[in-house]
Amino acid sequence: MSEWFFPKALVGGQIAHNVRIVSGEGVITEVTVDAPASRHSFNGVAVPGFANTHSHVFHRGLRGAGAGEDFWSWRSEMYRLANRLDPDSYYRLARSAFAEMVAAGYTSVGEFHYVHHQPDGTPYPHHDMELAVVNAAVDAGIRITLLDTCYLHAGPGAPLGADQARFGDGSVEEWLERWDALRDALPASPVVRLGAALHSVRAVSPDEMATAVCGVPDRTPIHIHVSEQPRENEECLAAHGLTPTAVLERAGALSDRTTVVHATHLSDDDIAMIARSNTIVSLCPTTEADLGDGIARIKDMLDAGVRLTIGTDEDVVTDPFTELRMLESTARLATGTRGVAGCDELWTIGCRNGVESVRPAADPTPRRASTSDSDLAGLAVGDPADIVVVDPSSPRLAGVDPTRWPLTATAQDIAATIIAGEWVRPDDATAEDLRHVLDELRGCKS
């Protein structure tokens, strides 16, 4: 059991005073407002930990890279970086990047992982790359859902290229066989979960998607890139006569355990399919801006009742507040109105919806008919014991109601991060370790 006391905390959509939080087995079991002070205390305002629902952790090596290019040329550089990785460098890069996430207030991560094999496609003997990523997360103290990815084609009907060889398993059946074996190989840890990902309609055919969805156990989270670029939609329509979202629906891949990532270029029918199936959408606003993807139809999705979440994707920055603020800002630019999401909704997007994306409940999530107290933003019994303490002393937060901090705060305002009831203290060596491994991967001299 862990017990913490906070002079202020976000509870039930409001800032409560003198809040005592008790947790057991990594879950909040008690939330008491107006409690007597305890020695287990932090200064600052406690809020739920943020969930990073879409990460490619090795993309951290591309931060600030490239200019005057488009998504597809950026992707070529990404492939070059991926093919420089080995289990040791992957572990070191991931551990530092995950530690950066923890310091920024992320308490869980959905790692969309497809760098499976050696560069020529030869498998490692013991899931070496997968274990490198998972062990890095455990050592950094962050909850991880390893979204092991099925990646079979370079495009509809096209074989993988040489720079993609290490991503593929040959067939969906071979991917499922490796996925099943991976379940037994992962460390038995309460902060580790195995999920699944289908890379995209470019990389997995409709029939392969249907086989994959049926082949993983019920309630396994499934994540899929969808409609990030117009070219993806055009190629899918040419190959299948359907939008990517319609392909997923026909394959049985849309459900309340599914998260589609980016969803930038959706039709009205696409949004209706996503809403009807209670599928979650992971938006990565800083990445989508950096890659010139476009602006998702945020207001239309919210109006349809779609649950949104945030992700770091290529780690342009590591800051949940920045992702939330850009989500709202781009929605304002697209609609000409303010408060498209609203601050209470932004907290839910960053926290509770994200947890549901990477760790679906044992029972399917019912459609919400109305908002109740349990749906309001804040720390609540039954939620993960993942808590972020925000220091309100920064000038940028002066005079701002804490419930509105998604519009003003940054990762620099995070004073402490508690994950599964344990305080994860910052590692002063993280930045230097990250510099060393990035210099090695880029062939630079220290």
C-alpha angles and dihedrals in degrees: 000000000000127000128194134178124206127184088217133015140168106253127161093353093305139084108260125194131234096006123187117201121193122187138182129189090000096304130106109250101171136027113184122182121204090020125163114266118270132203089238093077142140129197114233135045120307119220132167117281116259124246120222100206098181123040134154093186096194089060085077084085090066098055109139093005126140137016136201093022140109134234094274096054089045088053091057090056089048090055090052091054092046091055093054092060126103127175093270097048091040091054093048094046093045095046092053094044092048090049088053088053092051092050088051093054102264109137099176135029136197102212110204096207126187106144090103110145143029115291093265091051096258109143120243111241099243111023086274098170094045092049091047090059096042094046089049090055093047091050091048090050098238126132110246134198104192104214097201105203133226106215115168111148141039090221138334104324093349124123120237115272124236091262090055098046096106091056098061135082098194097246140012089253091056090048090052090049091052091044091054091049091048091059089065094043098055118096116263097246132142089227095055126082131166118227133167136239134193103206099220144300085276093059103034125043121227093254091048090050091054091050092048094049092051092044100060121072122267115274092023106140112245121198127189135179108237133185097335092149133029089234090061090056092046093051092046093050090049093049101038108012088238139092116253090255092052089050089054092048092051090048091053091245098127115088143119089279091055127092120192114203126223097349086186101152107042130155124221089259091051092055091048091052092049092048094045092053094044089236115167123234120216113206121194102190099177092049094043088053094045093051095042092239096148135242120300121229092257099162093047091051093048091047088053091053097251115160110234129200137177135240138181096222103171094012097239082163131354103227127114092198090056091051091050094045092049091047090057094039095053090047088054092049091050096047105028090231134106129232095028092159101018124219097270089053091048091056089050092048092051097043125014098029089049092054090051089052098054098030110030116199119258090251124050113267112252119227109263110242094185142353115271132180090265089059094055119106119266147062113324141171111269095029121114112278089246112135134172122201115212120204107222095195097092115110089232089064096043111126093002120127105240091230086066096051093111085075097049116016127091136198087265088072094062110112101175141000124210118192124186088350094306127110108237105208119210119259111227091203094060098093094047092047089050092051092051097050093044091051089052093048092048093045092243126147117241 
